[in-house]
């Protein structure tokens, strides 16, 4: 039975519809003819690289053994130039390692101490509200949102079944449960990718219901199914930050131009590399990145070749779990500079315009007035 949810919003809340577009702040559409930006905004990718003053050197060699390959900070610096005439290692430059730019609204790196003023004040004020009391009155901190195709669904009034219990997955807000529902078959962007090579990729033709495990045990993904479980679309999208992508629970998640994709069904179906599928190699290269907090961004790799670019819309429709909702400091500063520059330019243009009007209406006639006749 084919899913019907791609022609109407899920749960009556403005869910994902046919012709999906990424979020408003990242509203791009990909085709074989070029890159279109529906918001007429340029996408700026800024990397702020702060390199430390660490140089690379090595110990002096001795007869009978190979030179030591240990990195010695500052060994080849200018300060040691008089006592060190060795040639530095040029192939490995750890001093050029690019640290990830900090998130503007990222989570605090250090937990609050018990003796922190705010923590101490909150403990004193709420000493009477014991956890058993809160649980008895259903006032705990239990999560109430799950994610389906990147949209947040409220489970506060959900119904359970022997095969699917939404409350058990809402303990971590935004947990992606899309794979419990039948989806991903009749997606127009997958049926016609516009590229003959892209249409042969396994990730494009995969039926998520065949991945095993808990796949599609809750029924077809449709408005009727969601109403049966009492799941209400909050019309808000699930947001991730880069630190979350480093979690072991999200090992099969990666990013394409701000869209977070859940590749669990694909990896469960094809646990080993598929040698005859180029897209499989790209996906596994991204997922196996050693730096999960930023290395799982596959935007650059997917835009290198037209067949990968043609598959983006299909992958987003089929595997989307949310989007990156945090801006880095570099992007935020770039936006501020752009806005300030635009304000200055508009101020100059408007000032000259109004000055021209004032001159034309009030000043020019006085300058061209006929002088009075001489007595």
Number of C-alpha atoms within 10 A of each C-alpha: 6 11 17 17 23 21 13 15 18 28 23 15 15 14 25 20 14 15 13 16 17 18 15 9 11 19 18 19 16 16 16 14 9 10 12 13 14 12 11 9 12 7 13 10 9 14 14 15 12 13 12 11 10 16 19 20 22 19 14 11 11 9 6 6 7 9 12 12 10 10 16 13 15 14 20 22 16 10 10 11 11 9 9 16 10 14 10 15 14 8 6 10 13 14 14 14 11 13 12 16 17 14 17 14 12 13 11 7 6 6 7 11 10 10 9 9 11 12 12 12 12 10 13 10 9 9 9 9 10 9 10 11 12 12 12 9 8 10 11 12 9 15 18 21 27 27 25 26 25 29 28 27 30 22 22 16 12 18 16 15 9 7 11 19 15 23 19 13 19 22 15 14 17 25 20 23 21 24 25 21 23 23 27 25 19 15 19 15 22 24 13 14 22 17 16 11 15 24 20 14 18 17 26 24 16 17 19 26 21 15 18 12 12 16 20 22 16 21 16 20 25 21 19 15 17 22 15 13 18 19 23 21 24 16 18 15 21 25 18 18 19 24 13 13 22 19 12 10 9 15 16 21 25 27 25 21 19 22 25 25 22 26 22 18 23 21 17 15 16 14 10 10 12 13 9 10 14 15 21 19 14 14 22 15 15 21 22 13 13 12 12 22 16 19 19 25 22 19 17 11 15 20 17 10 10 17 22 19 22 26 27 24 22 24 21 23 26 27 25 27 30 29 23 19 18 17 17 19 17 18 20 15 14 14 13 12 12 11 12 12 12 11 12 11 12 12 12 10 12 12 12 12 11 11 12 12 12 12 12 11 11 10 12 11 11 10 8 8 8 8 6 6 5 4 3
